[in-house]
Amino acid sequence: MVANDITNCKVAVLAGGWSDEREISLSSGAACKKALLKAGFADVELFDVAEDGFVAKMAAGNFDVAFVAMHGHYGEDGCVQGLLEVLHVPYTFSGVLASAMGTAKDVAKIMYRNAGVPTPEGERVAPGVMPSQDELDAMVARLGLPIFVKPAGNGSSYGITKVTDAAQLAEAIAVAGAKGDAVLVEQCIEGTEITVPVLGNDDPEALPIVEIVTGAEFYDLKVKYEPGELHHVIPARLDPQTYAKAQELAVRAHKALGCRGVSRSDFIVTAEGKPYILETNTIPGMTETSLLPDSARHAGIEFPQLCKRIVELALQG
């Protein structure tokens, strides 16, 4: 790596893969490559990690840094990060452990609670297990209705069901666990949906909060990939005290998981002004409709500069 000018670095953008989020990852990767070139990087190569020969090409490529634009299994859960550690290639976003904990929503909840970040109550269902009717009834009694049922280790709203009738719970668990994931059955907190990006390594700072307005039951797949201007309100319409609290909690979650570079934490803010964290995205979406770039623009950071900053943070170690 050339230390004086970061744009002299040879960058491998990693995208695609095998998860449900493969296509959005390919879009993120293409957008990041374009942004890095616009930011002045001269040598940027885009890889679909699912292609034959990817590992050999990475090992022989003499890359200074890998820009990981992957989401879901094998990309955001610590797997590709482990490979890059073995290859001794610095990479963007969080390390192996933070990536794994951020992806495992049930584990992340433990870290949030230890750090004093409020999160909805929830119960984990082990992979391949269907609770008995008595156990299902006990979940409903404890968590109330409606409740959310989601894969504990998947992202982007895949496999999520909002259960409004106790009779729906078993089927919702089967849907969420269909691909072998553990399942999280989670208390439904009503309120305003927001997301809070955080930028930095040792001294991270929150970016402007995005309020998500959907008109849907929740922020589902259809809504997520529609144009941002249809659903993003920046800055979020919160009172100043609640706004500051949500930013503080997002930074606390970033640190609790050990994130680096960028994270983006999703919250529900109740009518009383209390933010509850739902999850932390350790590799947020990086397309034109994505939440992180939209927030960064409102902080005066255009997309090419954001991608360059993410590379800088990766090279800080």
N, C-alpha and C positions, 0 to 999 in steps of 0.2 A: 504494500500500500504506500502511496505517496502521501506523506504527512502534510505537506504544505497546501495542497489543493485537493479537497475531497472529491471534486468532480473528475479527477484522474483515476479514481477507483474503478476497477472492473466489477460490475454488478450483475449478479444472477437473480432474476425475478422468478420466484417459484410460485406456480399456480396450478389449478386443476386438481388432480388427485382422484380419490375414489369416494368421497363423501357425497351426501345429498346436496351439498353446496358446491359441487364441482363447477357448474356453469357460472354461478355468480363469482366464484374464485377466478375463473378464466377472464371474466370481465374486469375484475379488480386488477389482475395481473397486467392486462393490456393497458388499462388506464394508468397504472403506476409506471410502466415502462415509458409510456408517452410523456408523463409528467417529469420523470427523471431526465429524459433527453432534453425536455424543454428547460429544465433547471441547469443544464450545462454538462451533464454526464455524457461522455462520448462513447463509452463501451458498456452497453446494457443488453443482456441476452435474456429472453423470456423462455422459461421451460414449463412444459406440462410434466409434472413429476410422475404421472402414470405412464409416460412413454417408455418404451424399451431403451435401455442404455442410459437412463438419466443419472444413476449413481456414478457410473464410470465417467460420464461427461463432467459431472461436478467435481469428482476427484482429480481429473486431469486438467481442469479449466483454469487453474490459477486465479480464482476469483478472490477479490479483496473482501467482499461482503455479499451476503444473500439477503434479498428483500423478499420476505415471506408474505405472499398475498393469498394464503390458503385459509380455508374455514372448515370447521367440523372435524370429523375423525381423520386421523393421520396428518392433519395440517395445523390444527389449533390446539391439539391435545398433548403436545410434547413429543410426538413421534418424529416428525421431520426435524424438530429442534435437536433431538438426540443424535440423529444422523449427522447434522451439521457440526455438533460437538465432536463427534468421532473424526470428521473430516478436517477439523480445526479451521472452519470457515465462520467468521463472525456473522451474526444474523440479526435482523430487525425484530422488534417486539420482544415478548417475554421469553425467559428460559424454560427449561424442561419442566421443573417443578411448578412454577407459577402457571404455565400453560396447562398442565394436567389438573391442577386444583381449580383453575378458572373454568375449565370445561366441565368438570364434575360438580354439578350444581349443589349436590348434597354435601360435598366436602367444602365447597366455597362457603356454604351457610355456617359451617363450624368456624371458619376463619373470620367471617363477618361478626359473628356473635362474640368471639374472643376479642375483637377489636372495637366492640361497642357500636357496631353498625346495625341498626334495626333491620330485620328481615322477616318475611312471613313465616309462620309455623309450617312445618312440612314433615312428611314421613317418606322414607325410602323403601321401595319394594325391590328386592334382589332380582337380578336377571333371571328370566325364565320361571319366575314364581308368580302364581296367582293366589292372593290372599283368600282365606276362607270367608264365607258370608259374614260370620261373626266379626272377623277382622275388618272387613269392608264397612260393616255397620259402625264399628268403633272409630274408624277414620272419619266417617261422616259426623259422628257425634262430637269428635274432638275438633275437627277443622271447620265444621259447618258447611252450608251450601250457599252459593256455588263454590266449587273448588276447581283448581287447575290440575290437570294431569299431563305430565310432560316427560320425555326422555331425560334422564339425569345427565347424560353426556352428549347431547346433540344440541345444535344451535339453529338459529334463523327460523324459529317457530315450527319446525318440522315435528309432526307427531303430537302436537298439543291439542287437548280437548278441554273446553270449559264445561264442566259437569254441573248441570242445574237440577238433576234428579238422581237420587241415590241409585236407582236402577241402572243408570248409565255408567257407573263407576267401573265395573269389571271390564266392560268393553273398552273403555278409555284406557285402562291399564294395559290391555292386550295390544291396542294400537300403539301406545307409547313404547312398549317393549318389543315390538315386532322385529326389530333388527338386533336384538340381543342386548339392548341397553338396560341398565337399572332404571327404575322409574321413580320420579318424584311426584308425590301427591301433596299439593300445596294449598294452603289457605288463600282465599281470594281477598285481596285488599282493594277496595274501591277508591278511585280518586283520579288525579291527573297523571298521565303517563309522561315521564321525562327521561332524557338520557344525558349523562354528564361525561364528556371526554376529559381525559387527564393526559397531560404531556410531560414527560421527563423521566429521569432515572432516580437519582438520590434525592433530589429536591423537586418533585413533580408539582405542577400547577394545573388547576381545572380551567378548561376552556368554557366559552359560553354554553349555557344549558339550552338544550333543544326540547321544546314541548311537542309531543306527538298527538296530533288530532286526527282520528281515524274515521269516526262514524261507524266503526265495526265493533264487535264484541271485545276484540283485543288486537294488538299489533301483529296481524297475521301475514302470511307470505305474500298475498296479493297486494296488501297495502305497502309492505316493506320495499317492494321493487317498483312502485309507481313513482313518478317525479316528486322530488322532495318538496317542491313548493306547494304541493297539494296537502301535505301533512306536517310540515315542519314549521313551528313558530319559534323564532329566535330573536331576542332572548325569551325564555319561558316566562309566562305570565304568573309569576309568583311574587309574594311580598318579599321585600329585601332580606328579611331575617331568614325566611324559609329558603330563599335562593342561596344565600351564603351557607346555610346548614347543609343543603344538598351537595354543594361543591366540596365542603369540608369532608362529608361522608364519602364522596367518590374518591378523594385523595387518600382517605384512610383505608378504603377498600383496596386501592391500587397498592398501597404499601403492605397491607395485611397479606395479600396474595404473593407479594414479591414481584410485582409487575415491573417492567422497564419499557422505555420508549413511549408507548401509548397504550391506554386502556379506555374502555367506554362502558360505564356502568349504568344500567337501567333501573329506574325507580318508579314507584307509585307514591304520589303525595296525597295524603288524606285531606278531607275538608278541614281538618283541624291543623293542617300544615306540618304533619309529620311524614318525612320521607322514609319509605321502606325499600331496601335494595332487593331487586329480583335476581340479577346476574351481572357478571362482569365479562365483557368481550375482550379477550386479550389480543385478538387481531380483528379490529372492526372492519366493516365493509369499506372498500376504497374505490367506489365508482362515483359517477357524477351525481347519482341520486342518494349517495350514502350520507349518514348522519355526521360522522367525524369531519369529512371535508367541508360540509355545510357549516358546522360550528366553527371550524378554523377560519373560514372566509370571514365570518363575522368578527373574528379576533384580528383581522388584518393579515392573515396568513393564507396566501393563495396555494392551490393544490401542488404546483411544482415545488414551492418553498417548503410545504409540509413534508413532502416525500424526501426532500434533501435533509430536512431536520431529523427525520426518522432514521436516515442513514447515519447522520452524525452521532445520534444517541446510541446506535448499534455499535459504532466503532469506539465509543467511550468504554465499552466493556461492562 
